Amino acid sequence: MKILLLGAGLQGRTALWDLAKSPCVSQLIVADLDVKRLKSYVDSMGLMGIVDCRHVDINDPHTIHQLFVNKPDVVLDLLPVQYVNHITQLALEYCCHLVNTCYTTAEMRNLGHQALESSISFLPECGMDPGLDMILLQKALIDFDTITRIRSYGAGIPHPDAIDNPLKYKITWTLSGVLRAYCREGVILEHGDLRIIPGNSLFKEVNTHLVNINGLGVLEAFVSGNAAPYLELLGDSGKDLDHLGRYTLRWPGHCAFWEKLIALGFLDSEPVQLGKLAVDRQQYLSALLEPQLLLAELDQDMAIVRIEVDGARNGVKGKGIYQITDTRDLQTGFTAMSRLVGFTASIAAQLLGSGKLEHSGLLSPLVHLPYSIMEEELKQRNIDITIQFYPE
């Protein structure tokens, strides 16, 4: 199969490595704005001659169309999220399967029926969270007869040995993306009704809770994103739900710190006027904090995906915990976050390109990525899933 990988950043480099090692990938074209850096990375990994490195500027129509005229079987889009709709339109125009790690956009939904008519597939949300969370939830739906509560957790945090700053946090994707998420409205299902958590209230104590993770200890959780789309995907499986929420996990103290900064206006959208200069608050914080929060060469991070469900399994009421915990691979340098995002996206692209996913149109990992296949593929990459059941 021929695969076009767009974007060779932190997560893209891991996907690149995985795709280049796959015997089912006959041609791998990787495009990035900084092609010099891309070639240097490919050379350092011993992949020159296997990977076709190209320059792409998403704002230059010529460079992007030149990549699509090669008629790749699958486009794996790991560019910044603001370009997702444009890449979706191009995938439809050139009749290519598409995989990305972003939340499904309205544009993708609108174009889904055209993809179905063209016998191609759009498979968004194929990263860590969203992505692996839905794979784990799929397994819970198989195991449980009825489910009354679902809590989905995702975490990208430094390993305890790598904590050396007051935030107890280090960057494993982009700080600008983290800050956007820290002021994004959340939606949960609570007592059967949807409840909106304003973006400036995510870190208030009333909206947070603690989670005890075996072998790691207590982490704190706050609402992350919109859980409502889960309801549509769950269909009849969600008819008994009383609670449904998506959450991010951090080391204790993180929420109290950010609650104060938000109350002081550090993440407000309005710029601060300094004389004639308008300063974007989030850009300022990113520029100030990011250099201080980078993982050192030998620092390990941890990535956690966890699904907790309450319900009945084989007639026995209880709680199910489905979890993936991963740490940085110091041999390759791949962070845990990049492994869970990049490998998941790579696996999905390979499944689409090899014809192992027969559905067309707009797809979802919850419905269309078989758990048994994903479990085996992850295991081959030293990523294990643990499942525990605690009867009442």
C-alpha positions in Angstrom: 0.0 0.0 0.0 1.1 3.6 -0.6 0.7 5.9 2.4 1.1 9.7 2.6 2.0 10.9 6.1 1.4 14.6 6.6 3.3 16.1 9.5 6.5 14.8 11.2 6.3 16.4 14.6 6.4 14.6 18.0 3.6 12.1 17.1 4.3 12.0 13.4 7.9 10.8 13.8 6.6 7.8 15.8 4.0 7.0 13.1 6.7 7.4 10.5 9.0 4.9 12.2 6.2 2.4 12.6 5.0 2.7 9.0 8.6 2.4 7.6 9.0 -0.9 9.5 5.8 -2.4 8.2 6.1 -5.0 5.5 2.6 -4.1 4.1 3.7 -0.5 3.3 5.2 -0.5 -0.2 5.7 3.3 -0.4 5.8 5.8 2.3 5.8 9.5 1.5 6.3 11.8 4.4 5.7 15.6 4.1 6.6 18.4 6.5 7.1 22.1 6.4 10.7 21.6 7.7 11.9 19.1 5.2 15.6 19.6 6.3 14.7 18.5 9.8 12.6 15.6 8.5 15.5 14.3 6.4 17.9 14.6 9.3 15.5 12.6 11.5 15.0 9.9 8.8 18.7 9.6 8.3 19.3 9.3 12.0 16.8 6.4 12.2 18.5 4.6 9.3 15.4 5.0 7.0 16.9 6.9 4.1 15.9 5.1 0.9 12.7 3.8 2.6 11.0 7.1 3.3 10.4 9.6 0.5 10.8 13.0 2.2 8.8 15.9 0.8 8.3 19.6 1.6 4.7 20.7 2.2 3.3 24.2 3.0 -0.4 23.8 3.7 -0.8 27.5 2.6 0.7 26.7 -0.8 -1.9 24.8 -2.9 0.8 23.6 -5.3 2.8 21.7 -2.7 -0.2 20.0 -1.2 -1.7 19.0 -4.5 1.6 17.6 -5.7 1.4 15.1 -2.8 -2.2 14.0 -3.6 -1.7 13.5 -7.3 0.5 10.5 -6.4 -2.8 8.8 -5.5 -1.9 7.4 -2.0 -4.1 4.7 -0.7 -4.3 6.3 2.7 -3.5 9.8 4.0 -2.5 9.9 7.6 -3.0 13.5 8.6 -1.0 14.6 11.7 -0.8 18.3 10.8 -2.1 20.9 13.3 -5.8 20.6 13.9 -6.7 23.8 12.1 -6.0 22.1 8.8 -8.1 19.0 9.3 -11.1 20.2 7.2 -8.9 21.2 4.2 -7.2 17.8 4.2 -10.5 16.1 4.5 -11.7 17.9 1.3 -8.5 16.9 -0.5 -8.9 13.3 0.5 -12.4 13.3 -0.9 -11.3 15.1 -4.1 -8.5 12.6 -4.8 -10.4 9.5 -3.5 -8.1 8.5 -0.7 -8.8 7.0 2.7 -8.1 9.4 5.5 -7.0 8.8 9.1 -6.3 11.5 11.7 -6.2 11.9 15.5 -8.6 14.9 15.8 -12.1 15.0 17.1 -14.7 14.6 14.3 -15.5 18.0 12.8 -18.8 19.2 11.4 -17.1 19.3 8.0 -16.2 15.6 8.2 -19.7 14.7 9.1 -21.1 16.7 6.2 -18.7 15.0 3.8 -19.2 11.5 5.2 -22.0 10.6 2.8 -19.9 11.6 -0.2 -17.0 9.5 1.1 -19.5 6.6 1.4 -20.6 7.1 -2.3 -16.9 7.2 -3.3 -16.1 4.0 -1.3 -13.5 5.7 0.8 -13.3 6.0 4.6 -12.7 8.9 6.9 -11.4 7.6 10.3 -10.8 10.4 12.7 -10.1 10.2 16.5 -7.5 7.5 16.0 -4.9 8.6 18.6 -4.6 8.2 22.3 -7.5 10.2 23.6 -9.6 10.3 21.4 -8.8 6.9 20.0 -7.6 4.2 22.5 -10.3 5.3 25.0 -12.9 4.2 22.5 -11.1 0.9 21.8 -11.2 0.2 25.6 -14.9 1.3 25.8 -15.7 -1.1 22.9 -14.3 -4.0 25.0 -16.4 -2.9 28.0 -19.5 -2.9 25.9 -18.7 -6.4 24.8 -18.1 -7.6 28.4 -21.0 -5.9 30.2 -24.7 -6.7 29.9 -25.7 -3.2 31.1 -23.7 0.0 31.9 -24.9 2.8 34.1 -21.8 4.9 34.4 -18.8 5.6 32.1 -15.8 7.6 33.0 -13.1 8.0 30.4 -9.6 9.2 31.5 -6.5 10.3 29.6 -3.2 11.5 31.0 0.1 12.7 29.7 2.3 13.3 32.7 5.9 13.1 33.7 7.1 10.0 35.4 7.6 10.6 39.2 11.4 10.5 38.7 11.1 13.3 36.1 9.1 15.8 38.2 11.3 18.8 38.9 9.1 21.8 38.6 6.2 23.3 40.6 3.6 22.3 38.0 4.5 18.6 38.2 4.0 18.6 34.4 6.1 18.4 31.3 5.2 18.8 27.6 4.5 15.7 25.4 2.6 17.5 22.7 2.3 21.3 22.5 1.8 23.7 25.4 -0.4 25.9 23.2 -2.7 22.9 22.7 -2.7 22.2 26.4 -3.7 25.8 27.2 -6.5 25.7 24.7 -7.9 22.6 26.3 -7.6 24.2 29.8 -10.2 26.8 28.8 -12.4 24.7 26.6 -16.0 24.1 27.6 -16.8 20.6 28.9 -20.0 18.6 28.7 -20.9 15.6 30.8 -24.0 13.5 31.3 -25.0 13.7 35.0 -28.1 12.1 36.5 -29.3 11.5 33.0 -29.0 15.1 31.8 -26.3 16.9 29.9 -24.4 19.4 32.0 -22.1 22.1 30.6 -19.0 23.0 32.5 -17.8 26.5 31.5 -14.2 26.7 30.3 -13.3 29.0 33.2 -14.7 26.5 35.8 -12.9 23.3 34.8 -10.5 23.4 37.7 -12.9 24.4 40.4 -13.0 21.8 43.2 -16.6 21.1 42.6 -15.8 19.9 39.1 -12.8 17.8 39.9 -12.3 14.4 41.6 -9.5 12.0 42.6 -8.6 8.7 41.0 -6.5 6.1 42.7 -4.4 4.1 40.1 -2.7 0.9 41.2 1.0 1.2 41.3 1.0 4.9 40.8 -1.1 6.5 43.5 -3.7 9.3 43.5 -4.2 11.6 40.5 -6.7 14.4 40.1 -9.2 14.5 37.3 -11.0 17.4 35.5 -13.6 17.5 32.7 -12.1 17.3 29.3 -14.1 18.0 26.1 -17.6 17.0 25.2 -19.0 13.6 26.1 -22.2 14.1 24.3 -21.0 12.6 20.9 -20.4 9.3 22.9 -24.2 9.0 23.4 -24.8 9.0 19.7 -22.1 6.4 19.1 -23.3 4.2 22.0 -26.9 4.0 20.7 -29.0 1.5 22.6 -25.9 0.6 24.7 -26.2 3.9 26.4 -29.9 3.8 27.3 -29.2 2.9 30.9 -26.5 5.6 31.5 -26.8 7.9 34.4 -23.3 9.3 34.1 -20.9 9.8 31.2 -17.8 12.0 31.3 -14.4 12.5 29.7 -11.6 13.6 32.0 -7.9 14.5 32.0 -5.6 13.3 34.8 -2.8 15.3 36.4 -0.6 15.0 39.5 -2.2 16.5 42.6 -1.9 20.3 42.9 -2.2 20.9 39.2 -5.9 21.9 39.3 -5.5 24.3 42.2 -2.6 26.1 40.4 -4.5 26.6 37.1 -7.7 27.6 38.9 -5.9 30.6 40.3 -4.3 31.5 36.9 -7.6 31.3 35.2 -9.3 33.4 37.9 -6.5 36.0 37.3 -7.3 36.0 33.5 -4.1 34.4 32.3 -6.0 32.3 29.7 -8.6 34.9 28.6 -9.0 35.3 24.9 -8.7 39.1 24.9 -5.1 40.3 24.5 -3.3 42.4 27.0 -2.5 45.9 25.7 1.0 47.1 26.6 1.2 50.5 25.1 0.8 50.0 21.4 1.5 46.3 21.6 -1.3 43.7 22.0 0.0 40.6 23.7 -1.9 37.3 23.4 -2.1 35.8 26.9 -1.8 32.2 25.9 1.0 32.8 23.4 2.8 34.6 26.2 2.4 31.8 28.6 3.5 29.2 26.0 6.6 31.2 25.2 7.4 31.7 28.9 6.7 28.1 30.2 7.4 25.8 27.3 11.2 26.0 27.5 11.0 25.2 31.2 8.7 22.2 30.8 10.4 20.2 28.1 11.4 16.6 28.8 15.1 16.1 29.1 16.8 13.6 26.9 16.6 10.8 29.6 13.3 12.0 31.2 10.5 9.5 31.1 6.9 10.5 30.6 3.8 8.4 31.3 0.6 8.1 29.2 -2.6 6.6 30.7 -5.8 5.7 29.0 -8.4 4.4 31.4 -12.1 3.5 31.1 -14.2 2.9 34.3 -17.6 1.5 33.9 -20.3 0.6 36.5 -22.9 -2.0 35.5 -23.6 -5.7 35.4 -21.4 -8.4 33.8 -22.8 -11.9 33.4 -25.5 -10.9 35.8 -23.1 -9.6 38.5 -23.1 -5.9 39.4 -19.7 -4.3 39.7 -17.0 -2.0 38.3 -14.8 -2.7 35.3 -11.5 -0.9 34.8 -9.8 -1.0 31.4 -6.5 0.6 31.2 -3.3 1.2 29.2 -0.2 2.6 31.0 2.9 3.3 28.9 6.3 4.9 29.5 8.9 6.5 27.3 11.0 4.1 25.2 14.5 5.5 25.9 16.0 3.4 23.1 14.1 5.1 20.4 13.4 8.3 22.4 9.7 8.0 21.6 7.6 9.4 24.5 4.7 7.4 25.9 2.3 10.0 24.5 3.8 9.7 21.0 3.7 5.9 21.2 0.0 5.8 22.0 -0.9 8.5 19.5 1.5 7.6 16.6 1.3 3.8 16.8 -2.5 3.9 17.0 -2.8 6.2 14.0 -0.3 4.0 12.1 -2.2 0.8 12.9 -5.5 2.4 11.7 -3.9 3.6 8.5 -2.5 0.1 7.8 -5.8 -1.6 8.5 -7.5 0.8 6.1 -4.9 0.5 3.4 -4.8 -3.3 3.6 -8.6 -3.6 3.2 -9.1 -5.1 6.7 -11.7 -2.5 7.4 -14.5 -3.0 4.9 -16.8 -0.1 5.9 -16.8 3.2 4.0 -17.9 6.7 4.9 -17.3 8.3 8.3 -16.1 5.7 10.7 -15.3 5.6 14.4 -12.8 3.6 16.5 -15.6 2.7 18.9 -17.5 0.9 16.1 -15.1 0.1 13.3 -11.7 -0.8 14.8 -12.1 -4.3 16.1 -10.8 -4.7 19.7 -9.2 -8.1 19.1 -7.1 -6.8 16.2 -6.1 -3.6 18.0 -5.2 -5.5 21.2 -2.9 -7.8 19.2 -1.3 -4.9 17.2 -0.7 -2.9 20.4 0.9 -5.9 22.1 3.3 -6.3 19.2 4.5 -2.7 20.0 4.8 -3.6 23.7 1.6 -1.8 24.7 -0.5 -3.9 27.0 -4.2 -3.6 28.1 -5.1 -4.5 31.6 -8.7 -5.4 32.6 -10.0 -5.7 36.1 -13.5 -6.4 37.5 -14.6 -5.6 41.0 -18.0 -7.1 42.0 -20.1 -5.1 44.4 
